[in-house]
């Protein structure tokens, strides 16, 4: 819960999960206005707009709840903002390394897929009408201030097929009104109606969307699994002269088979394991090292780093035999002493020279270099090529 704890500070994670998660919105004030600037900033936004070719639907404008057509020229973007439109950049986690790392780490903390969008609003402007999202959201206020209004749900736990535009808006007053200042966080559960208005200065914030898994998703997974059984793919009997006996018999047989599947010891565990390793970001590319070139550019002082987007899980299968899980990739390592494993996988980065202290009985050329080369070629270990970091 490292990144979640960092986002919520000073609010306790345990209290957040027990009192607010999926239940009620909460505004968490911060002592440090720079709290979220390591993830994004005005400079980062300028870089996106100047050096990335952004078009709809990745880049959008909205004003007073109405979507505006895409400008013919990128130079018109600032004019749209001066006219009071809110700028939205979708999928910022796919374009900015620091935001990608935030999304990946939060996905590991929460267990569900995350995506991050950016919102830039001019002063005293409202970009969207009152609405609800079909996923949970964390609002990270980076610059400026924004006033939020949050209302109770009118549909409990809505799915993506139940958008707010098809529902009646709440008639009760908001149960939470707050002004987010730079460094503040706002959590809004899915289904809770809300809207926001920028205050006296332009507002810049990230919206972290957390896609929940529901019982319906489990059923979808079961349906996909049952497709491997021919009796579930078999056509149901025709109803001739209103005789449904054959149909009832086949449905009863299918029901019994489903009960047997659900009672299998590994049924739930298979689904849970699938959730743990699905929708991870791709392993980072590290060239030219992954081509087998310059894996040790600074010899013993060469620095290595694990993927910043993935959490490493280590399982010991037997003595000196370990299974390493990084994202969806699984690697078996044999002949590795426990002291090396303890040190190697508990650090974000390390030097080749340090391994000699962790495993003095291993030969550098015969044992250690081939091991690191294997991990680099598999894409789970990166060679740090910045001379300043060597």
C-alpha positions, 0 to 999 in steps of 0.5 A: 500500500505504499503509493496509496498511503503516499496519496492519502497522507496524512489520512490512514489507509485502513480508515479510508478502506473501511469507512470510505472505499465504495461508500462515501466521498472524502476530501483529504487536505494536504500540508504540502501544496507540492505533494502531487507535482512529482507526478505532473506539472504545467511543464509536463502539460506543455510538453504533451501539447507541444511534442505529442500529436494529440487528437480526439478522443485523447484530447477534448474540450468541454464547456458548461457540460457541452463537448466542443469540436476539435480545433482545426489547429493546435494553436487554437487550444489556448484560445479555447482555454481563454474562452472558458473551455476545460481541456481534457487529455485522456490516458496520460499514464500512457504518455508520461513516465511518472504518471505511468509509474503512479498508475502501475503502483496503484494498480498493485496496491488496489488490485484493479486496473487504473487509468489517469486523465488530465483536466485543465480548467480556466478560472471560474469555469465549469467543464461538466454538468452534474454526472456520475462515473461508473468507476471509482475516482481519486482527484489529485489537485496539482495547481490552482483550486477547484470547488466540488459538489458530491451527491448521493447515488441514485443507482447503486453500483452502476456499470458501464452500461448504465451511464448517468446520462440515462438517469435522473439527477438527484434532488437532495442537496450535496452531502459534500462540498469542498474546495480542493487546493494544490496537494489535496485529494478527493475520493468519489465512489462510482455512482455518486453524482458530482460536478466542479467549478474552478476558483480564482486561478486556472486549475490543473488536476489528475483524475485516477479512474479505478475500474472495479471488479464485480460479481458480474465480471466473475460470471463473465469469467465463468462463461468464458471458462465454460466455453471449453465444455462442449455440453455448454456449446450444445444447442438446447432442444427445440420446443415441439408442441409445447413439450419442454421436458427435453429442454428442462432435462438438459438445463438441469444437467447444465445446472448440475455441472455448474454446481460441480464446477463451482465446488472445485477447490481451484475454481475461486483461486483460478479467478483470483490469480487471474485478477492479480496478473491481468491488465499489467502494463507491458514490460519497459523496453531497454535498448540496446541491452535487450538486443544483447549489446552493452549489458555491462557498459560500466563493468563492475560499476554498471547499475541495474534497475527493476521495471518501475511499473511492476511489483516483483513477487518471489516464491521459493519452490525448493532450496535454491529454486525460486519462481519470479513473477513480474507482471504477467511474466514468470521466470524460474531461477535455479542455483541461486542462494537465499542471501542473493535473492533477499538482496537482489529483489528487495532493491529498486536498483543495484550495482554489479559490484554489490552482488559480490558481497551478497553471494561471495561463493558465486563466480562473477563471469560463470554465475552472476553475469549470465544471470543478469544477462538472462534477466535483461534479455527477458525484459524484467531488468534494465541497464541504467545508461545515464553516466551520472547514475553510474 
